[in-house]
C-alpha cells in the first residue's frame, strides 16, 4: 500500500510556491500586523500569496465538473473566499465584518466538502459545547452586529471542525486515513487561529498573537488543501459502494423462485459478475499509483 511519505514526495514540488511565499511573509511581516504596516497593499499581496499558491495546488491536482471532483471544487471555493477574507482583514477597521462573512462562506464550503457521513453526534456535541462556552466568554465584549456575526461564525466553524473530526475513522486503508487526518489537522488548526484572533481582538492582548495567528492559519489551509490529494478516488469508491448496495437491494427484493439475473449495470466475464464502477475505481487507483511511481 502506498505510504504517506510517497504521496508527499509526489505532491511536494507543487507545494514549493506555498512554502516560499510563507517564508517571504514571515521574513517581512512576522512582527508587523496589518494595523501597523505602512504599506497595506503590499502587505495584502504578500499575505494572500500563500493561499493563491494553495489554490494553484488544488487546481494542479485535477479539477472537473464531474461528481468525482466535488470535494476538490468545494475546497477550491473555500480557499478563494479565504483569500478574499484575508484581503478584507488587512483593512479591518472598515471591512472586518465583510472578512468574517468571507471566512464564514469558506467554512461552509469546507464543511460541505467533508460531508455528513459518518455523522458522529458525540463529536458534534463536544465541539458545539466548547463553541458555546467560548462564545459566552466573548459575548461581554461584543456589541451591535458583532453579537450576531460572531455567534454565526462560531456555529459554522464548529460545524466545519465537527465534520472534519467525524471523517477520521481509525481503520481501513492507511493512505485514505492520512488524507482525512490532514483535513482534520487543518480544521483544528483553523479553530486555534480564529480563537487566538478573537481573544486578542475582543478580550485581551495575547503576546505574539500575530505570528501565532498566521502560522496556525497557513498550517490550517495547507492541511485542508492536502486533503484533496486523490479525493476523486474516495468519491469513486463511495459511488461504487452505493451502486453495489443498490444492486444488492434490487436483487434481494426479487420474488422467490425467480433466478437472479445480473442487472444492466453489471458485466459478466468468465462466469463472474463485476460492477463497472468498481472496475473503474480499480483502474483509477492503479493509474494514480503508476503516476506517483513515474514521478518518483
Secondary structure, DSSP 8 states (H G I E B T S, - for coil): ---HHHHHHHHHHHHHHHHHHHHHHHHHHTT--GGG-S-HHHHHHHHHHHHHHHHHHHHHT---SSGGGHHHHHHHHHHHHHHHHHHHHHTHHHHHHHHHHHHHHHHHHHHHHH-S-S--HHHHHHHHHHHHHHHHHHHTT--TTHHHHHHHHHHHHHHHHHHHHHH--SSS-HHHHHHHHHHHHHHHHHHHHHHHHHIIIII---TTHHHHHHHHHHHHHHHHHHTTTTHHHHHHHHHHHHHHHHHHHHHHTS-TTS-----TTEEEETTEEEEHHHHHHHHHHHHHHHHHHHH-
